[in-house]
Structures are given as structure tokens and as C-alpha cells.
């Protein structure tokens, strides 16, 4: 069994799509739009086949996102080496995305950094 994809609602589909394409080498399908419900969605596919569905609807409620809360907390991307963690973290910081931690080796042995991506989505970058 495997997770087929993760989905999340976002306010700005274009911003989020371009973020994952630019920094995480995602590829995107064409926009799907259901005129009856107003749903708009993209599937973003990553190098190993993992997929992220980003979607929105006209009447979404955008609540304040707290970093320390229950529920889905972050998306983690493995980039293959410590040097790539460092490099991508630097690129994201230079592009204006806040670095929440790292790069560092955590107590459980991960070399990682955490950044705050578009719409306050926490992104973990690891080896």
C-alpha cells in the first residue's frame, strides 16, 4: 500500500504551483475546473512519482495557521545530500521565504531545515 497523493486547499493556485515547480522540480498537469462546484485543481508530480494536489473553491474559509497545532503539519522533501539541503535552503531564504530552523542535524539524526512556504505551509528539506 502507498499514499497516492496529498491534497491541500490554497488561496493562490498559481503562486503555489510555481513555488513547487521552481524549488522542488514538480511538473504540473493542466488546470482542472469544475464549473458546477467552482473547484479548481492542479496535480503536481515530483521526481519519484509522489503527487501533491493543490486546489481551491470560491467559498473557502482561510483560518489562521498555527505552527504548533494538531493535523497535517509539514511537507518533507528529500533532496539527496547535505549540500543540497544547504543550497535549497539558501535559495528559498534569498527568495524571501522564512527559515524556521536549520540547516542542522536533529536529535533523531536527520539533517534538515524547515522553511515557511506560500500560505504558511511548513516545508521540511532533508537529505
Backbone bond lengths (Angstrom), bond angles and torsions (degrees), N, CA, C in turn:
res aa  C-N    CA-C-N  psi(-1)  N-CA   C-N-CA  omega(-1)  CA-C   N-CA-C  phi
1 X - - - 1.443 - - 1.524 108.36 -
2 X 1.316 116.57 147.16 1.457 120.92 176.91 1.518 109.42 -144.56
3 X 1.305 115.84 157.62 1.461 120.00 172.88 1.521 106.43 -74.45
4 X 1.321 117.66 125.75 1.463 121.96 -177.00 1.519 111.15 -78.37
5 X 1.318 116.79 -44.57 1.461 120.71 174.72 1.523 108.95 -166.06
6 X 1.315 114.86 163.52 1.455 123.78 173.40 1.523 105.82 -112.77
7 X 1.330 116.75 141.99 1.466 120.57 179.66 1.518 109.35 -124.73
8 X 1.332 115.11 145.62 1.456 118.98 175.41 1.519 109.67 -147.29
9 X 1.322 114.35 143.56 1.452 120.47 173.66 1.519 108.83 -79.78
10 X 1.323 115.63 139.68 1.460 122.38 176.50 1.523 108.30 -136.53
11 X 1.309 116.10 155.64 1.461 120.21 176.79 1.521 112.00 -78.48
12 X 1.328 116.46 -41.31 1.460 121.55 -173.61 1.529 109.57 -115.53
13 X 1.315 116.20 96.56 1.463 120.59 -178.68 1.523 112.24 -61.20
14 X 1.323 117.11 -44.96 1.472 120.75 -176.92 1.520 111.55 -63.15
15 X 1.326 117.43 -46.37 1.462 121.50 179.32 1.523 110.99 -58.61
16 X 1.316 116.70 -47.94 1.458 120.45 -178.80 1.521 111.99 -66.84
17 X 1.320 117.21 -42.74 1.464 120.46 178.48 1.524 110.54 -58.58
18 X 1.323 116.80 -49.04 1.470 120.54 -178.44 1.527 111.90 -65.47
19 X 1.324 118.21 -34.98 1.466 122.20 177.26 1.529 110.63 -58.92
20 X 1.320 117.67 -50.66 1.465 120.83 -177.49 1.522 112.10 -71.71
21 X 1.312 117.81 -30.35 1.463 120.62 175.16 1.530 109.67 -69.28
22 X 1.323 117.05 -48.95 1.470 121.36 -174.90 1.525 112.68 -67.61
23 X 1.318 117.58 -46.89 1.459 119.92 -171.73 1.531 114.52 -97.22
24 X 1.331 118.75 -21.61 1.464 120.82 -174.83 1.531 112.96 -125.74
25 X 1.335 116.17 15.71 1.471 122.80 174.01 1.524 113.91 56.32
26 X 1.319 117.89 32.51 1.461 120.97 177.25 1.525 109.32 -72.98
27 X 1.311 115.26 155.37 1.457 121.78 167.59 1.524 106.59 -115.60
28 X 1.308 115.94 151.25 1.460 120.57 -174.70 1.524 110.99 -121.46
29 X 1.307 114.90 146.40 1.456 119.01 169.44 1.527 107.96 -81.48
30 X 1.320 116.31 -179.68 1.463 120.78 174.93 1.526 109.19 -74.51
31 X 1.292 115.91 153.26 1.454 121.37 177.79 1.528 110.39 -57.86
32 X 1.326 115.12 131.55 1.458 120.67 170.25 1.518 107.23 -101.30
33 X 1.324 116.75 132.94 1.463 121.07 178.00 1.515 108.74 -133.07
34 X 1.328 116.00 125.75 1.455 121.99 174.37 1.530 107.26 -101.73
35 X 1.319 118.30 102.94 1.468 120.16 -175.94 1.529 113.42 -63.47
36 X 1.312 117.44 -24.86 1.465 120.67 -179.23 1.529 111.21 -69.67
37 X 1.350 117.41 -42.66 1.468 120.80 -177.40 1.522 112.60 -101.38
38 X 1.335 117.32 -16.74 1.458 121.04 -176.28 1.518 113.26 85.52
39 X 1.327 117.94 -2.43 1.463 121.49 179.92 1.524 110.42 -61.90
40 X 1.328 114.79 132.70 1.469 122.66 172.32 1.521 106.38 -126.08
41 X 1.334 116.91 137.64 1.456 119.27 -174.83 1.525 112.22 -151.96
42 X 1.324 114.66 148.36 1.460 123.52 169.50 1.517 108.08 -125.45
43 X 1.327 116.75 143.62 1.456 121.77 167.01 1.522 107.57 -102.45
44 X 1.316 115.89 125.03 1.461 122.39 177.03 1.518 107.71 -104.81
45 X 1.314 116.53 127.88 1.458 121.82 -178.20 1.522 108.98 -112.97
46 X 1.334 114.95 135.07 1.458 121.98 -178.50 1.528 110.04 -105.09
47 X 1.339 115.93 169.43 1.460 122.45 -170.27 1.522 114.72 -51.66
48 X 1.321 118.76 -36.30 1.460 120.13 -176.66 1.526 112.41 -92.30
49 X 1.328 117.37 5.32 1.458 120.98 179.65 1.514 114.73 98.43
50 X 1.329 118.26 -9.05 1.468 120.26 176.39 1.519 108.62 -61.57
51 X 1.345 116.34 146.41 1.458 119.63 -178.06 1.520 110.81 -130.25
52 X 1.321 114.34 145.00 1.455 123.32 176.42 1.526 106.97 -124.55
53 X 1.316 116.23 125.22 1.451 120.49 176.36 1.524 108.11 -99.77
54 X 1.320 116.26 122.99 1.464 120.53 174.28 1.518 106.66 -108.85
55 X 1.326 115.40 137.31 1.456 118.41 -173.93 1.516 110.86 -151.15
56 X 1.330 114.57 159.84 1.461 119.24 171.60 1.511 110.45 -149.95
57 X 1.317 113.74 165.44 1.463 123.51 179.15 1.525 107.39 -137.80
58 X 1.311 117.24 159.02 1.468 120.03 -177.22 1.526 114.81 -61.25
59 X 1.306 119.21 -34.52 1.468 121.16 -171.80 1.528 113.16 -110.21
60 X 1.315 117.70 37.97 1.463 120.07 179.76 1.526 109.98 -71.78
61 X 1.327 115.70 154.21 1.461 122.61 174.08 1.518 106.48 -106.06
62 X 1.316 116.77 125.98 1.460 121.08 -179.29 1.515 108.46 -105.65
63 X 1.337 115.75 102.80 1.454 120.51 -179.83 1.523 110.06 -91.77
64 X 1.316 115.90 157.00 1.461 121.48 175.65 1.523 108.98 -60.19
65 X 1.325 117.16 130.30 1.456 121.57 179.79 1.526 109.42 -95.62
66 X 1.285 116.37 119.36 1.460 122.07 178.21 1.522 108.72 -97.43
67 X 1.328 117.57 139.76 1.459 120.45 179.70 1.519 112.25 -68.46
68 X 1.309 117.46 -35.86 1.458 121.45 -179.13 1.525 108.37 -104.30
69 X 1.324 116.17 90.61 1.458 121.64 -177.34 1.518 108.47 -149.87
70 X 1.320 116.43 169.90 1.447 119.73 173.78 1.520 109.53 -81.44
71 X 1.314 116.42 163.30 1.459 121.17 178.91 1.523 111.99 99.84
72 X 1.302 115.82 -172.62 1.463 121.87 179.79 1.522 109.35 -60.52
73 X 1.322 117.61 126.33 1.468 121.44 -172.71 1.526 112.86 -106.80
74 X 1.321 117.72 -45.53 1.458 117.92 -178.55 1.517 111.60 -149.90
75 X 1.336 114.62 164.42 1.452 122.80 169.33 1.517 106.08 -105.42
76 X 1.327 117.52 134.83 1.461 120.90 -179.43 1.529 109.39 -114.16
77 X 1.323 115.38 133.11 1.453 122.30 178.86 1.517 109.35 -120.74
78 X 1.318 117.21 127.58 1.457 122.94 174.10 1.523 107.88 -91.18
79 X 1.337 115.98 125.24 1.465 119.75 -177.17 1.526 113.11 -108.82
80 X 1.345 117.76 -4.33 1.454 120.05 169.98 1.516 118.31 104.67
81 X 1.331 118.92 -22.73 1.462 119.73 -179.82 1.528 110.55 -160.30
82 X 1.329 115.79 160.93 1.468 120.70 176.35 1.524 110.53 -61.17
83 X 1.333 115.95 -39.75 1.462 120.26 -179.04 1.534 110.95 -62.03
84 X 1.328 116.82 -38.66 1.465 120.08 179.17 1.527 111.44 -71.63
85 X 1.350 116.67 -34.16 1.466 119.68 173.97 1.522 109.02 -60.19
86 X 1.337 115.83 -49.01 1.469 121.13 -179.44 1.530 111.41 -60.37
87 X 1.319 116.60 -46.46 1.459 121.90 -176.26 1.531 111.45 -64.94
88 X 1.327 117.03 -47.15 1.461 119.95 -179.04 1.525 111.09 -67.04
89 X 1.327 116.56 -38.91 1.463 119.93 177.19 1.522 110.26 -59.80
90 X 1.322 116.29 -43.97 1.466 120.89 178.88 1.532 111.31 -62.61
91 X 1.353 117.38 -44.25 1.469 120.76 179.08 1.524 111.13 -60.65
92 X 1.324 116.20 -43.13 1.461 120.20 -179.65 1.525 111.40 -65.95
93 X 1.335 116.16 -41.69 1.466 120.68 178.27 1.536 109.67 -62.21
94 X 1.330 116.97 -44.90 1.461 121.05 179.36 1.528 112.10 -64.53
95 X 1.326 116.53 -26.17 1.460 120.82 177.97 1.531 111.84 -84.72
96 X 1.337 116.47 0.54 1.459 120.37 174.79 1.516 116.08 98.32
97 X 1.325 117.69 7.21 1.462 120.01 178.20 1.521 109.39 -87.71
98 X 1.330 118.08 126.13 1.467 120.94 -177.32 1.528 112.36 -64.26
99 X 1.325 115.74 135.66 1.464 121.77 173.83 1.526 106.84 -90.50
100 X 1.318 116.63 120.26 1.462 121.42 -178.71 1.518 112.13 -85.81
101 X 1.349 116.82 -32.60 1.464 120.90 178.00 1.519 109.97 -162.38
102 X 1.329 114.12 154.36 1.452 120.90 173.96 1.514 113.73 77.86
103 X 1.325 112.77 -166.91 1.458 128.58 0.50 1.532 111.81 -63.60
104 X 1.329 113.98 143.81 1.457 120.55 -176.59 1.518 109.77 -164.21
105 X 1.328 115.36 164.75 1.459 120.71 171.09 1.515 107.28 -95.43
106 X 1.308 116.29 123.33 1.462 121.14 -177.59 1.526 110.52 -80.79
107 X 1.313 116.28 169.88 1.458 121.90 178.96 1.514 113.27 -60.05
108 X 1.333 117.80 -27.35 1.466 119.93 179.03 1.528 112.36 -95.60
109 X 1.357 116.50 13.01 1.455 120.90 170.14 1.511 117.23 92.78
110 X 1.325 118.83 1.93 1.463 120.86 177.06 1.522 109.99 -80.41
111 X 1.328 116.23 138.42 1.455 120.38 167.74 1.515 105.36 -96.79
112 X 1.319 116.75 117.87 1.460 120.03 -171.65 1.508 112.79 -154.77
113 X 1.313 113.56 166.52 1.459 122.30 165.36 1.515 106.47 -136.45
114 X 1.320 115.67 160.73 1.462 121.29 175.16 1.518 107.87 -128.22
115 X 1.317 115.37 132.62 1.460 120.95 177.37 1.524 108.52 -124.37
116 X 1.308 114.80 163.37 1.451 120.66 175.32 1.519 107.85 -104.51
117 X 1.316 116.10 110.59 1.456 121.81 -177.26 1.510 111.99 -84.97
118 X 1.320 116.30 -167.35 1.463 120.30 179.19 1.527 111.10 -55.68
119 X 1.314 115.37 142.91 1.460 123.08 176.37 1.531 112.70 58.45
120 X 1.339 115.52 31.92 1.470 123.01 175.57 1.524 113.76 61.52
121 X 1.324 117.00 31.62 1.465 120.89 174.20 1.524 107.18 -85.37
122 X 1.328 115.86 124.91 1.462 120.80 -179.62 1.527 109.12 -80.15
123 X 1.336 115.82 128.19 1.460 122.65 -178.84 1.526 108.08 -118.00
124 X 1.323 116.67 126.04 1.464 122.66 175.00 1.525 108.11 -101.06
125 X 1.316 115.83 131.95 1.462 121.66 178.18 1.516 106.82 -115.36
126 X 1.328 117.29 122.01 1.450 121.38 -175.82 1.509 110.75 -135.25
127 X 1.336 114.97 169.10 1.456 121.16 178.43 1.521 108.04 -64.82
